[in-house]
Amino acid sequence: MTDAYCEPSPTFAIITCSDTRTIETDTAGAALEALIAERGWTCLERVVVEDERPFISGALLNAIQNLHADIVLTCGGSGLSPRDVTPEATRDVCTRDVPGIAEAMRAHSMAITPRAMLSRAVCMQRDGSIVINLPGSEKAARENWEAIVDVLPHAALMMQGAGH
């Protein structure tokens, strides 16, 4: 007997926020794109934008309004550096907090390094998309992905109006 319930295959966009990386040197974004593909999911776009709120906000709006990505992953810009403005740019365009995902990432990372408590990453929703701020390092991005990946199809389903 097979399970009749099947969660959707979520779509993704990846936005790396960096003044120093290019699409070719963006190992965190490339790793996330590979992890998405391993699940058989689709990455609609992967871009690198400068650490400036208008550029990050514009890329987020494109992923949400034009690409209609279920899940938008940002890489980088969520630490304590003066140039780290990804959480602010996320708040600029999103309307609803989804704190549990960011809390889960920090809790998972705290078991690996106490520096995880310095993350200012947020997770927020706009319309049918969820934006998740991930670290810019490949290692940390992979660790945070591991903490949340299993709930992402269900999150996409809930945003489409399905019941629990």
GIRA-V124418 format. One record per backbone hydrogen bond with DSSP energy under -1.0 kcal/mol. CO is the residue of the C=O (numbers start at 1). NH is the residue of the N-H. Records with the same first field share a line. If there is no record, write none. Layout:
CO: NH + NH
//
This chain:
11: 71
12: 44
13: 73
14: 47
15: 75
16: 49
25: 27
26: 30
27: 31
28: 32
29: 33
30: 34
31: 35
32: 36
33: 37
34: 38
36: 41
37: 40
42: 12
45: 14
47: 16
49: 18
50: 52
52: 56
53: 57
54: 58
55: 59
56: 60
57: 61
58: 62
59: 63
60: 64
61: 65
62: 66 + 67
63: 69
70: 130
71: 13
72: 132
73: 15
74: 134
75: 17
77: 86
78: 120
81: 84
83: 85
85: 89
86: 90
87: 91
88: 92
90: 94
96: 125
99: 103
100: 104
101: 105
102: 106
103: 107
104: 108
105: 109
106: 110
109: 112 + 113
113: 116
114: 117
115: 118
116: 119
122: 133
123: 98
124: 131
125: 95 + 96
126: 129
129: 126
130: 72
131: 124
132: 74
134: 76
137: 141
138: 142
139: 143
140: 144
141: 145
142: 146
143: 147
145: 148 + 149
148: 151
151: 155
152: 156
153: 157
154: 158
155: 159
156: 160
157: 162
158: 161
//
